[in-house]
Amino acid sequence: MSREGKMFVKITIGILLMSTYGLANPNFAELSEETKECIECHKSENASLYQQWGNSKHYGANVGCFECHQANASDPDAFEHNDYTISVIVSPKDCARCHAKEVDEFVNSHHSKAGLIMGSLDNVLAEVVEGNNAFKTPAFPYGNSAAAVNGCWQCHGSEVKVLEDGRLDPATWPNTGMGRINPDGSGGSCSACHQRHEFSVAQARRPENCGKCHLGPDHPQKEIYEESKHGISFYSNVDKMNLESSKWIVGEDYSAAPTCATCHMSATPNQEVTHNIGLRIKWNNRPVHSKLSHKTDEKWGLSSAGITADKRRENMSDVCVACHNENFTDNFFTQYEALIQLYDEKYATPGEKLYKAAIPLLKADADGNHIKFSEPLDYIWFELWHHEGRRARHAASMMAPDYTHWHGTYDLAKNFYTEFIPEIEELIEQGLNSGDKKKIKAAKRLQKQLDKTMAENNHKWIEGKMDPAEKARRKKAAEEFRARYK
């Protein structure tokens, strides 16, 4: 290469590095006049906001207040502020002006659809069972449940309502829910992960970043991660994680531990960064029965539905082999999928059949519709799949043995045999003695289903009917165990 060619390459690399690392350079474009005017007030009125922005790569690239908050007069949430038309909300559509690829990936992900929960059974709990409609605002004159507004909506997102005077309805704002419905029609909230106004890449890569939503009794991924070897390694080796690196390729820039971002989003030697967090997940473990993830994408009309669940497992395996060998990785997935099968065969499938058969014996409204969460069985069944079943599946997927067992399969077994089945038996007895022909008939159908369930190999042990050969093997194993510890 000629001397001039080498110099051109060096200059090009220097420019790319400055762009990548957000280094301000007076020879490049300066801050816009609009942003400079914003700063004059905000650096004194909102000092912390100004300082956060000053630490950001946006600052280094001369991207300021106006570049993000500018709006068209026709935008539903636009308003005049010191002679400028702006919007409080910076939506994915706004971010796409510079980050088109990232936004396109995000809007085709499960995250962007998080707001769909608003019509689900979970929201019935928050709106009716836990709450009431006493929280009245201009956009909701008939009221809302404060439990839903402060709970569900803050993770899953609200539909942000704009009032006639341009203000945002207090039931729907502030809100950084992942699936927020924005006034401009876009779905999602980039600031759910990239906290304003610093947008620190290191912060976004830390496991705590996901803990706002992914924790608790029904999806304790944060706690699961902290229990796992991955979490232990991360917290023991934070100083080796190179979290500020722009490239941040696992196995190259760091190898001490993975974070949530490592496995679900960040680059590997063979994959680019992706903001579609479902493309490395084979199984959707949220429903009663685990579903192949591309099937969920089909249901939601996402273009990523064309990427099969098996391909997604390959994508995740590619992450794993950055630190583990292929045999280790393949065996892990074999163990994990065996747990999914166990949960479904022993608890989800028979439990669902029993619950559905019991519905005619549960409370109904004047139209004959089952009143959800009006009976103990509703709660018992809900927690079996929604809490214990999810915990077991999620924990197995992330290598957390205590959560898989004591918070997962143990609770499943205990509550199935000591709460769910006894409640089914109680409903049968009540139905048979009700004097109501329809309920008597329903009770007999339920008894037949219960007998069938308890005769299955998974459950007949509790009636003392374990297979003799298995019983003999277990007796021998117990004797060998006792002999070892004499």
C-alpha positions in Angstrom: 0.0 0.0 0.0 1.3 3.5 -0.8 2.2 6.0 1.9 -0.9 8.1 1.0 -3.1 4.9 1.2 -1.7 4.1 4.7 -2.3 7.6 5.8 -5.9 7.5 4.5 -6.5 4.2 6.5 -5.2 5.8 9.7 -7.3 8.8 9.3 -10.4 6.7 8.6 -9.8 4.5 11.6 -9.3 7.6 13.8 -12.6 9.0 12.7 -14.4 5.7 13.3 -12.8 5.4 16.8 -13.9 9.0 17.6 -17.4 8.1 16.4 -17.5 4.8 18.3 -16.2 6.1 21.6 -18.1 9.4 21.5 -15.1 11.7 21.6 -16.0 15.3 21.1 -13.9 17.1 18.5 -14.2 20.8 17.8 -13.4 20.2 14.1 -16.5 18.2 13.7 -20.1 19.5 13.8 -20.8 21.7 16.9 -23.9 21.5 19.0 -26.9 22.9 17.3 -28.0 26.4 18.2 -31.3 25.0 19.4 -29.5 22.6 21.8 -27.2 25.4 23.0 -30.3 27.4 23.9 -31.8 24.4 25.8 -28.6 24.0 27.8 -28.7 27.6 29.0 -31.7 26.8 31.1 -31.4 23.1 31.8 -27.8 23.2 33.2 -29.2 25.3 36.1 -32.8 24.1 36.2 -32.0 20.4 35.8 -28.3 20.1 36.8 -28.4 16.3 37.2 -30.0 15.8 33.8 -27.4 18.1 32.3 -24.5 16.3 33.9 -25.9 12.9 32.8 -26.0 14.1 29.2 -22.6 15.6 29.6 -21.2 12.1 30.5 -22.9 10.5 27.5 -21.7 9.5 24.0 -24.5 11.7 22.7 -22.6 14.6 24.1 -19.4 13.5 22.5 -21.2 13.2 19.2 -22.8 16.6 19.6 -26.3 15.2 19.9 -28.3 17.3 22.3 -31.7 18.1 23.8 -33.3 19.4 20.6 -32.0 16.6 18.4 -33.9 14.0 20.5 -36.9 16.1 21.7 -37.8 18.0 18.5 -41.3 17.4 17.2 -43.6 18.3 14.3 -46.5 20.5 15.1 -48.8 17.7 13.9 -47.5 15.2 16.5 -50.2 14.4 19.1 -47.9 15.2 22.0 -46.1 18.2 20.5 -46.2 21.5 22.3 -44.5 24.9 22.1 -41.7 25.5 24.6 -39.7 28.7 24.4 -40.5 29.1 20.7 -39.6 25.5 19.9 -41.9 22.6 19.1 -40.9 19.6 21.2 -42.2 16.5 22.8 -41.5 15.2 26.3 -41.6 11.6 25.1 -38.7 10.4 23.0 -40.2 7.4 21.3 -38.5 4.6 19.3 -39.7 6.4 16.2 -37.6 9.4 17.3 -34.6 7.2 18.1 -34.8 5.6 14.7 -33.7 8.9 13.1 -30.2 7.8 14.1 -30.6 4.2 15.3 -32.8 2.7 12.5 -31.4 -0.8 12.7 -31.7 -1.1 16.5 -35.2 0.2 16.5 -36.3 -2.1 13.7 -34.9 -5.1 15.6 -36.6 -3.9 18.8 -40.1 -3.4 17.3 -39.9 -6.9 15.9 -39.1 -8.3 19.4 -41.2 -9.7 22.3 -40.1 -6.7 24.3 -42.0 -4.2 22.1 -45.2 -6.3 22.6 -45.1 -6.3 26.4 -48.1 -4.0 26.4 -50.3 -6.8 25.1 -50.6 -8.0 28.7 -53.3 -5.3 29.3 -56.0 -7.7 28.1 -54.6 -10.7 29.9 -55.5 -12.6 33.0 -52.7 -10.9 34.9 -54.4 -7.5 34.3 -57.7 -8.8 35.5 -55.9 -9.4 38.8 -54.6 -5.9 39.0 -57.7 -4.1 37.8 -60.5 -6.1 39.6 -59.1 -8.6 42.2 -56.4 -6.4 43.7 -57.7 -3.0 42.7 -60.7 -0.8 41.9 -61.6 2.1 39.6 -61.1 4.9 42.1 -58.1 6.4 40.3 -59.9 8.9 38.0 -58.0 11.2 35.6 -59.1 13.3 32.7 -58.4 10.5 30.2 -60.1 7.9 32.4 -63.3 9.5 33.9 -64.6 6.1 34.8 -61.4 5.4 36.7 -58.5 3.0 36.7 -56.9 0.7 39.2 -53.9 2.3 40.9 -52.6 -1.3 41.3 -52.4 -1.7 37.5 -51.0 1.9 36.9 -48.2 1.6 39.5 -47.5 -2.1 38.9 -48.3 -3.8 35.6 -48.1 -0.7 33.5 -44.7 0.4 34.7 -43.0 -2.8 33.4 -45.3 -3.7 30.5 -46.2 -0.1 29.4 -49.2 2.0 29.3 -51.0 3.7 26.4 -49.9 7.3 26.9 -52.8 9.6 26.6 -52.4 13.3 25.6 -55.0 15.7 27.0 -56.5 18.6 25.2 -54.0 21.1 26.6 -51.1 19.0 25.5 -50.3 17.6 28.9 -49.9 13.8 29.4 -52.5 12.1 31.5 -51.1 11.2 35.0 -52.4 7.7 34.8 -50.2 7.0 31.8 -47.2 9.2 32.4 -44.5 8.9 33.7 -44.0 5.5 32.2 -41.0 3.7 30.8 -42.7 0.3 30.3 -41.1 -1.8 27.7 -44.2 -2.1 25.5 -45.5 1.4 26.1 -47.8 2.7 23.4 -46.6 6.2 22.4 -48.8 9.1 21.1 -47.0 8.9 17.8 -48.2 5.3 17.3 -44.9 3.6 17.9 -44.6 0.8 20.5 -41.9 0.5 23.1 -39.6 2.6 25.2 -35.8 2.6 24.6 -35.3 4.3 28.0 -36.7 1.1 29.6 -33.1 -0.2 29.3 -31.1 2.8 28.3 -31.7 5.1 31.2 -31.9 8.8 30.4 -29.9 11.0 29.8 -26.5 9.3 30.0 -27.5 6.1 28.1 -24.5 4.3 29.6 -23.6 1.2 27.7 -22.0 -0.3 30.9 -25.3 0.3 32.8 -27.3 -1.4 30.0 -25.0 -4.4 30.1 -25.3 -5.1 33.9 -27.7 -7.7 35.0 -29.4 -5.3 37.4 -30.7 -3.4 34.4 -33.1 -6.2 33.6 -34.1 -6.5 37.3 -36.7 -3.8 37.1 -39.1 -6.3 35.5 -37.5 -9.7 35.5 -37.7 -10.6 39.2 -40.3 -11.7 41.7 -42.5 -14.8 42.2 -43.5 -15.4 38.6 -40.3 -14.6 36.7 -37.3 -14.3 39.0 -34.7 -14.2 36.4 -32.6 -11.7 38.3 -32.6 -13.9 41.4 -32.0 -17.0 39.3 -29.0 -15.3 37.6 -27.5 -14.3 41.0 -27.7 -17.9 42.2 -26.2 -19.3 39.1 -22.5 -19.8 38.4 -22.8 -17.1 35.8 -24.0 -14.6 38.4 -21.5 -15.6 40.9 -18.7 -15.2 38.4 -20.0 -11.8 37.3 -20.1 -10.3 40.8 -16.7 -11.7 41.6 -15.1 -10.4 38.5 -16.9 -7.1 37.6 -13.6 -5.4 37.2 -12.7 -7.9 34.5 -15.9 -7.4 32.5 -14.7 -4.5 30.3 -18.2 -3.1 30.4 -17.4 0.2 28.8 -16.0 -1.4 25.6 -17.8 -0.5 22.4 -17.1 -3.8 20.7 -17.7 -6.1 23.8 -17.5 -9.4 22.1 -17.7 -12.4 24.4 -14.6 -14.5 24.4 -12.6 -11.6 23.0 -13.2 -8.5 25.1 -14.2 -10.4 28.2 -14.6 -14.0 29.4 -15.0 -13.8 33.2 -18.8 -14.2 33.0 -21.9 -13.5 30.9 -24.6 -11.1 31.7 -28.2 -11.0 30.5 -27.1 -8.9 27.6 -24.3 -11.3 26.7 -26.6 -14.2 26.1 -29.6 -12.4 24.7 -28.3 -9.4 22.8 -24.6 -8.7 22.6 -22.0 -9.7 20.0 -20.2 -13.0 19.6 -17.4 -13.7 17.2 -20.1 -15.0 14.8 -23.1 -12.8 15.6 -23.7 -9.0 15.7 -25.5 -7.2 18.5 -29.3 -7.6 18.2 -32.1 -5.7 19.9 -34.5 -8.5 19.2 -34.1 -10.4 22.5 -36.1 -13.4 21.2 -33.7 -14.5 18.5 -31.6 -16.7 20.9 -34.6 -18.2 22.8 -36.0 -21.5 21.7 -38.8 -21.8 24.3 -41.3 -19.3 25.4 -41.9 -20.4 29.1 -44.5 -17.8 29.9 -47.7 -19.7 29.1 -49.2 -22.7 30.8 -47.4 -24.9 28.2 -44.0 -23.9 26.9 -44.3 -22.8 23.2 -41.7 -22.6 20.5 -40.7 -19.0 20.4 -41.3 -18.5 16.7 -44.9 -19.6 17.1 -45.4 -16.7 19.6 -43.9 -14.4 17.0 -46.4 -15.7 14.4 -49.3 -15.0 16.8 -48.1 -11.5 17.3 -47.4 -10.9 13.6 -43.7 -10.3 14.0 -41.4 -10.7 10.9 -38.9 -12.6 13.0 -41.4 -15.5 13.0 -39.5 -16.8 10.0 -36.5 -17.6 12.3 -37.3 -21.0 13.7 -36.9 -22.0 17.3 -34.2 -24.5 16.4 -32.2 -21.7 14.7 -32.6 -19.6 17.8 -31.2 -22.5 19.9 -28.2 -22.5 17.5 -27.8 -18.8 18.1 -27.8 -19.3 21.8 -25.4 -22.2 21.6 -23.0 -20.0 19.7 -23.0 -17.7 22.7 -22.3 -20.6 25.0 -19.4 -22.0 23.1 -17.5 -18.8 23.5 -16.8 -20.1 27.0 -17.9 -23.7 27.0 -17.2 -26.7 24.7 -19.9 -28.1 22.5 -20.5 -31.3 24.6 -21.1 -29.2 27.7 -23.5 -26.9 25.8 -25.4 -29.7 24.1 -25.8 -31.6 27.4 -27.1 -28.5 29.2 -29.8 -28.0 26.6 -30.7 -31.7 27.0 -31.1 -31.3 30.7 -33.1 -28.1 30.4 -35.6 -29.5 27.9 -36.1 -32.6 30.0 -37.3 -30.3 32.8 -39.8 -28.6 30.4 -41.1 -32.0 29.5 -41.4 -33.1 33.1 -43.3 -29.9 34.0 -45.7 -30.3 31.1 -46.4 -34.0 31.5 -46.7 -34.2 35.2 -48.4 -30.9 36.1 -49.4 -28.6 33.2 -51.3 -31.0 31.0 -53.3 -33.0 33.8 -53.7 -29.8 35.8 -55.2 -27.9 33.0 -57.6 -30.7 32.2 -58.8 -30.9 35.8 -59.2 -27.1 36.1 -61.2 -26.8 32.9 -63.4 -29.7 34.0 -64.0 -28.0 37.3 -65.1 -24.7 35.9 -68.8 -25.7 35.7 -68.6 -26.2 39.5 -67.1 -22.7 40.2 -69.0 -19.4 40.6 -70.6 -17.9 37.5 -72.2 -14.5 36.8 -75.7 -13.9 35.7 -74.7 -14.8 32.1 -73.3 -18.1 33.2 -69.6 -17.0 32.7 -67.0 -18.2 35.2 -66.0 -15.4 37.6 -62.2 -15.6 37.5 -60.4 -15.6 40.8 -63.6 -16.0 42.8 -62.7 -19.4 44.2 -59.6 -21.0 45.9 -59.1 -23.3 42.9 -58.6 -20.3 40.6 -55.7 -19.1 42.7 -54.1 -22.5 43.2 -54.1 -23.3 39.5 -52.9 -19.9 38.5 -49.9 -20.1 40.9 -49.1 -23.6 39.8 -48.3 -22.6 36.2 -47.8 -18.9 36.5 -45.5 -19.0 39.6 -44.1 -22.4 40.4 -44.1 -23.7 36.8 -42.5 -20.7 35.4 -39.9 -20.6 38.1 -38.9 -24.2 37.5 -38.6 -23.7 33.7 -36.8 -20.3 33.9 -34.4 -21.5 36.5 -33.5 -24.6 34.5 -32.9 -22.5 31.5 -30.3 -20.4 33.4 -28.6 -23.1 35.5 -30.0 -22.2 38.9 -30.5 -25.5 40.8 -32.0 -24.1 44.1 -34.6 -22.2 42.2 -35.3 -25.1 39.9 -35.9 -27.4 42.8 -37.0 -25.6 46.0 -38.8 -22.7 44.4 -39.9 -24.7 41.4 -40.6 -28.4 41.2 -40.9 -28.8 45.0 -43.5 -26.1 45.2 -45.2 -27.6 42.2 -45.5 -31.0 43.8 -46.4 -29.7 47.3 -49.2 -27.5 46.0 -50.5 -30.0 43.4 -50.9 -32.7 45.9 -51.8 -30.8 49.1 -53.9 -27.9 47.6 -55.0 -28.5 44.0 -56.1 -32.1 44.3 -57.9 -31.7 47.6 -59.7 -28.7 46.3 -60.8 -30.7 43.2 -62.1 -33.4 45.5 -64.0 -30.9 47.6 -65.7 -29.5 44.5 -66.7 -33.0 43.4 -68.3 -33.6 46.8 -70.1 -30.3 46.7 -71.4 -30.9 43.2 -72.6 -34.4 43.9 -74.5 -33.2 46.9 -75.8 -30.0 45.3 -79.2 -31.4 44.1 -78.5 -29.6 40.8 -78.6 -31.9 37.8 -76.0 -29.9 35.9 -73.6 -29.7 38.7 -74.0 -33.4 39.6 -73.2 -34.3 35.9 -70.2 -31.9 36.0 -69.0 -33.4 39.3 -69.1 -36.9 37.8 -67.1 -35.8 34.7 -64.6 -34.2 37.0 -64.3 -37.3 39.2 -63.7 -39.4 36.0 -60.9 -37.0 35.0 -59.4 -37.1 38.5 -59.4 -40.9 38.5 -57.7 -40.9 35.2 -55.0 -38.4 36.4 -54.3 -40.2 39.6 -53.9 -43.6 37.8 -51.1 -42.2 35.6 -47.5 -43.3 36.3 -46.6 -39.8 37.4 -49.2 -39.8 40.2 -50.1 -43.3 41.2 -47.2 -43.5 43.7 -49.4 -41.4 46.1 -51.9 -44.2 46.2 -49.2 -46.7 47.0 -49.4 -48.1 43.5 -45.8 -47.5 42.3 -44.6 -50.0 39.7 -43.0 -53.0 41.6 -39.9 -52.9 39.5 -39.3 -49.2 40.2 -40.1 -49.7 43.9 -37.5 -52.5 44.1 -34.9 -50.3 42.3 -35.6 -47.4 44.8 -35.3 -49.8 47.7 -31.9 -51.0 46.5 -30.7 -47.5 45.9 -31.8 -46.4 49.4 -29.9 -49.4 50.9 -26.7 -48.5 49.0 -27.0 -44.9 50.1 -27.3 -45.9 53.8 -24.3 -48.3 53.4 -22.1 -45.5 52.1 -22.8 -43.3 55.1 -22.5 -45.8 57.9 
